[in-house]
C-alpha cells in the first residue's frame, strides 16, 4: 500500500515539475542587458585658448573656424587661397591634436599647406599653442548655446561704439595690447624680453586725452615707425578700410574713457 502511494506521489511530483518546466520555457526570453552607449565627451578647452585663437587665428579662420575671418576675402582676392575651415569634424579627426599643434607651430609652408599660414612657434609659447589646439579641436562641437554665446559676448562692442571696432581689435590687436587693451597681450613679455618694448596700455586716460582722433587714426593706419612710436607697431591701412580704422579709434576712445577730439 505504501509502495503504491509512493509511486502516485512520485508521478504527481514529476507531472508538476513538467508543467513548471513547460511554463518557464514558454516565458519570453529576457535579452541580455546591453551596455549603455557612451559618446565621447566634447573636447575641453580653456579661456586662454579661446582668447589666443581669437587674437591670432580668427582674422583668417573666423571666430568659429568657418573660414570667414576679416582677411578671408582679401586672401582669396590676392592669393586665390581661402583659409581652412577648422570646424570640419572629419578633417580634425584625420589630423588629430598633435598635428594641429605642429601646423600652428611650424606654419603652412613646412607642413605641406598654404605658405600664407604663418609659423607661430617663435612668437607664441608652446603652452599657449597647446591651448589654441584644444580650442580648435573643440570648434566642431560649438553649437548655438553657451559656448557660442560666450564668444559673442567677448566680441560684443561697448554700448555706443561700432560693433566692428571691438571685433577688429580682438582679431588684430589683442596679441600685443591684451584682451581689453591693458598692454598685457600674450606676446607682451616676449616684446619686452627681446626689444625692451611694452605694448601701449590703451586704457591710459591721461595719455589718450591729449591725442586727437586724427593722430590715433594715423598711428593705426601707418604704424609706429612712421608716427614716432614703437617700430614693432604695424600699420593696418593695407588690411583695414578707413571706416574700419575709425571704428578701431572709436573703440580705443571708449576703453581709454576719453572724448573724441577731431
C-alpha positions, 0 to 999 in steps of 0.5 A: 500500500505504501509502495503504491502511494509512493509511486502516485506521489512520485508521478504527481511530483514529476507531472508538476515539475513538467508543467513548471518546466513547460511554463518557464520555457514558454516565458519570453526570453529576457535579452541580455542587458546591453551596455549603455552607449557612451559618446565621447565627451566634447573636447575641453578647452580653456579661456586662454585658448579661446582668447589666443585663437581669437587674437591670432587665428580668427582674422583668417579662420573666423571666430568659429573656424568657418573660414570667414575671418576679416582677411578671408576675402582679401586672401582669396582676392590676392592669393586665390587661397581661402583659409581652412575651415577648422570646424570640419569634424572629419578633417580634425579627426584625420589630423588629430591634436598633435598635428594641429599643434605642429601646423600652428607651430611650424606654419603652412609652408613646412607642413605641406599647406598654404605658405600664407599660414604663418609659423607661430612657434617663435612668437607664441609659447608652446603652452599657449599653442597647446591651448589654441589646439584644444580650442580648435579641436573643440570648434566642431562641437560649438553649437548655438548655446553657451559656448557660442554665446560666450564668444559673442559676448567677448566680441560684443562692442561697448554700448555706443561704439561700432560693433566692428571696432571691438571685433577688429581689435580682438582679431588684430590687436589683442596679441600685443595690447591684451584682451581689453587693451591693458598692454598685457597681450600674450606676446607682451613679455616676449616684446619686452624680453627681446626689444625692451618694448611694452605694448601701449596700455590703451586704457591710459586716460591721461595719455589718450586725452591729449591725442586727437582722433586724427593722430590715433587714426594715423598711428593705426593706419601707418604704424609706429615707425612712421608716427614716432612710436614703437617700430614693432607697431604695424600699420593696418591701412593695407588690411583695414578700410578707413571706416574700419580704422575709425571704428578701431579709434572709436573703440580705443576712445571708449576703453581709454574713457576719453572724448573724441577730439577731431 
